[in-house]
Amino acid sequence: MPTLTLTMPDGDAEAYLATAPGGAPAPGVLFVIDAIGLRPRIEEMADRIASWGYTVLAPNVFYRDGKAAELAPSADLREPGAREAFMPGAMERVRGLTTDLLARDLPAYLSALRSRPETAGEDVGVTGYCMGARIAVRAAGIDAGVVAVGGWHGGGLVTDGPDSPHHALATARAAFAFGHASHDRSMPPEAVAALGDAITAAGLPVVNEVFPGPHGYSMADTSAYDEESAERHFASLRTLLDSTLAHR
């Protein structure tokens, strides 16, 4: 398994690296994991994205809490009740990953991706899942070299708080594609509409869709998986990346 160790502001973080076919340097994509953590399903997804002609880096964003293996679920999350039992502890880690900490971490992740010999160019994409969608939006707000952002079954992208992720759009320069989950209390229809309006008002390209299924639909190792929506997400993400990065 091509696992790297990244030097971060508050310790070392494991990261999975997937490379494009043929071995030539390719445009970079930062893959921001979901609350469940860095695990084989994430590696499978990163490999698939890399097969389109990209270098994909997926860090353990919960490195302050422990190694990926220590934080991984011990039960099969496809079994009834197992995902629900695992999530309270995972959400504690999510809440602990504050906006201030992300402001420290994101430049380090993006720098690590760009500095890899497998990565071509300074312009990069970011794709994020569940809470990772929020992080992906924030990445675009702090780094003008993020030219593509995909957010998939993300929650809390628009809130009333002063640190709402959608406020990052004011300084973003990216094209966006979102695939919200149709059954997701953390991203109701009015929030989906507000997000699309905010991106359009910022003058940025956006595809803002709702896919059928629950929060977490892309994760085949959990009971939330919905194959149709997962495949739609891959298709939308590939279109986004190819239109922004493939010919740079």
Residue pairs with C-beta under 8 A, 6 or more apart in sequence:
1 16
1 43
2 16
2 17
2 18
2 19
3 14
3 15
3 16
3 17
4 14
4 15
4 16
4 17
4 57
4 112
5 12
5 13
5 14
5 15
6 12
6 13
6 14
6 15
6 59
6 108
6 109
6 112
7 108
8 63
8 105
8 108
9 104
9 105
9 108
10 63
10 64
10 101
10 104
11 63
11 64
12 63
13 59
13 60
13 61
13 63
14 38
14 59
14 60
14 63
14 67
14 68
15 38
15 57
15 58
15 59
15 60
15 112
16 31
16 38
16 42
16 43
16 46
16 57
16 58
16 59
17 55
17 56
17 57
17 58
17 116
17 118
18 43
18 46
18 47
18 49
18 50
18 55
18 56
18 58
19 26
19 50
19 55
19 56
19 118
20 26
20 50
20 51
20 52
20 53
20 54
20 55
20 118
21 50
21 51
21 53
24 120
25 55
25 117
25 118
25 119
25 120
26 50
26 53
26 54
26 55
26 118
26 119
26 120
27 53
27 54
27 55
27 119
27 120
27 121
27 123
27 124
27 125
27 241
27 245
27 246
27 248
28 54
28 55
28 56
28 57
28 113
28 114
28 116
28 119
28 120
28 121
28 124
28 125
29 49
29 54
29 55
29 56
29 57
29 113
29 124
29 125
29 126
29 127
29 241
29 245
30 56
30 57
30 58
30 59
30 109
30 110
30 113
30 124
30 125
30 126
30 127
30 136
30 139
31 42
31 45
31 46
31 49
31 56
31 57
31 58
31 126
31 127
31 128
31 132
32 58
32 61
32 126
32 127
32 128
32 129
32 132
32 133
32 135
32 136
32 139
33 42
33 58
33 59
33 60
33 61
33 129
33 132
34 42
34 129
34 130
34 131
34 132
34 216
34 219
35 87
35 90
35 91
35 93
35 94
35 130
35 131
36 72
36 73
36 77
36 86
36 90
36 219
36 221
36 222
37 60
37 62
37 68
37 71
37 72
37 73
37 90
38 58
38 59
38 60
38 68
38 72
39 68
39 72
39 221
40 221
41 219
41 220
41 221
42 58
43 58
44 220
45 218
46 56
46 58
47 56
48 234
49 56
49 127
49 234
49 237
49 238
49 241
50 56
52 238
52 241
52 242
53 246
54 125
54 241
54 245
55 113
55 116
55 118
55 119
55 120
57 109
57 112
57 113
57 116
59 109
59 112
60 67
60 68
60 71
61 97
61 105
61 132
61 135
62 71
62 93
62 97
64 96
64 101
65 71
65 93
65 96
71 93
73 82
73 86
75 82
75 85
75 86
76 82
76 221
77 83
77 86
77 221
77 222
77 223
78 221
78 222
78 223
78 225
79 223
80 223
82 223
83 216
83 222
83 223
83 224
94 131
97 131
99 138
99 163
102 135
102 138
103 138
103 142
106 135
106 138
106 139
106 142
106 143
107 142
107 143
109 139
110 124
110 139
110 143
110 145
110 146
113 119
113 124
114 122
114 124
114 145
121 245
121 248
122 145
123 145
123 146
123 147
123 244
123 245
123 248
124 145
124 146
124 147
124 148
124 245
125 146
125 147
125 148
125 149
125 150
125 240
125 241
125 244
125 245
126 135
126 136
126 139
126 140
126 146
126 148
126 149
126 150
127 136
127 149
127 150
127 151
127 152
127 237
128 134
128 135
128 136
128 137
128 149
128 150
128 151
128 152
128 154
129 152
129 153
129 154
129 218
129 219
130 152
130 153
130 154
130 155
130 215
130 216
131 154
131 155
131 156
132 151
132 154
133 151
133 152
133 153
133 154
133 155
133 157
133 178
134 151
134 154
134 155
134 156
134 157
134 165
136 149
136 150
136 151
136 154
137 149
137 151
137 154
137 157
137 165
137 166
137 168
137 169
137 172
137 176
138 165
138 168
139 146
139 149
140 146
140 149
140 168
140 169
140 172
140 173
140 174
140 176
141 167
141 168
141 169
141 170
141 171
141 172
142 168
142 171
144 171
144 172
144 173
146 172
146 173
146 174
147 173
147 174
147 175
147 244
147 245
148 174
148 175
148 176
148 177
148 240
148 241
148 243
148 244
148 245
149 172
149 174
149 175
149 176
149 177
150 176
150 177
150 178
150 179
150 233
150 236
150 237
150 240
150 241
151 157
151 176
151 177
151 178
151 179
152 178
152 179
152 217
152 218
152 233
152 237
153 179
153 180
153 181
153 184
153 187
153 211
153 213
153 214
153 215
153 216
153 217
153 218
154 178
154 180
154 187
155 184
155 186
155 187
155 215
156 165
156 186
156 187
157 164
157 165
157 166
157 178
157 187
157 191
157 195
158 164
158 165
158 166
158 187
158 191
158 194
158 195
158 198
159 165
166 194
166 195
166 198
169 198
169 199
169 202
169 204
170 202
172 202
172 204
173 204
174 204
174 244
175 204
175 205
175 206
175 240
175 243
175 244
176 199
176 204
176 205
176 206
176 207
176 208
176 240
177 206
177 207
177 209
177 236
177 237
177 239
177 240
178 192
178 195
178 206
178 207
178 208
178 209
179 209
179 210
179 211
179 229
179 232
179 233
179 236
180 187
180 192
180 208
180 209
180 210
180 211
181 187
181 210
181 211
181 213
181 214
181 215
181 216
181 217
181 229
182 210
182 211
182 212
182 213
183 213
183 214
183 215
184 214
184 215
186 215
187 215
189 210
192 208
192 210
195 208
196 206
196 208
199 206
199 208
200 206
207 236
207 240
209 232
209 236
211 217
211 226
211 228
211 229
211 232
211 233
212 226
212 228
212 229
213 224
213 226
213 228
213 229
214 224
214 226
215 224
216 222
216 224
216 225
217 224
217 225
217 226
217 229
217 230
217 233
218 225
218 229
218 230
218 233
219 225
220 227
220 230
